[in-house]
Amino acid sequence: MSEQSVLYQLHGKTALITLNRPKQLNSLTGDLVSELLKCLNNAETDPAVRAVVLTGAGRAFCAGGDL
């Protein structure tokens, strides 16, 4: 089973979205971008969500595109 490349958690009225590829410094792949867009859409359409925090796992937020 592969790990999720984007994690989505609700903390009260805040959606926490975490890029979850710490070994690759959270670099973007097509699958990660697709998952990220789904999470952002979930937050946008959930009337309970009042804020979104976007973060990266590990020591980097995002190193850019995964070439």
N, C-alpha and C positions, 0 to 999 in steps of 0.2 A: 504494500500500500504506500502510495506516495504522499508526502506532506502537502498540505494546502499552501499555495504560494501567497495567498492573501487571507488574513484572518479578520472576522467581523464579530464584534462584541458590543452589546448594549450595556451601558452603565447609567441607569436612570434615563435621562433625556439626551444622553450623549452617545453617539455611535463612534466606537474606536475601530479604525481600519488600520491594520498593520501589514506592511509588505514583509513577507516571511521567507526570504532567501538570504539569510545572513552570511552564509559561506561565499555567496556571489555578490556580496554587498548590495543586495536587493536590486540588482540590475534587472531591467525590464525585458520580458519576453512577450510574445504574442499571447500566450496563455495567461500570464500575470496581468497584462493589460485588460484582457477580457474579464477576468475575475474581479479586478479592481472596478471596472465599469459596472458590473453587476452589484457589487457592494455599494457603490455610490448611488446607484438607482434605488436600491433597497432603502438607503437612508433618506433619499429625497422623497420617496413615496410613503414613508412611515410617518403618520401625523404626530407620533409621540417624540420623534427625534427633533431636537432643537439646535443641536450642534454636532459637528463632525470633527474628529481629530484624526489626522492622517500621519502615521509614523512608520518607522522601519525597525525591524528586529536587528539586534546586534549593534555593531559599531558605526554603521552608516545608514543614512536615510535611504539614498538611492544613488547608485553609481552611473545611472544613465542606461542606454540600450545595451543589451547583452549581445555583443558581436561574436 
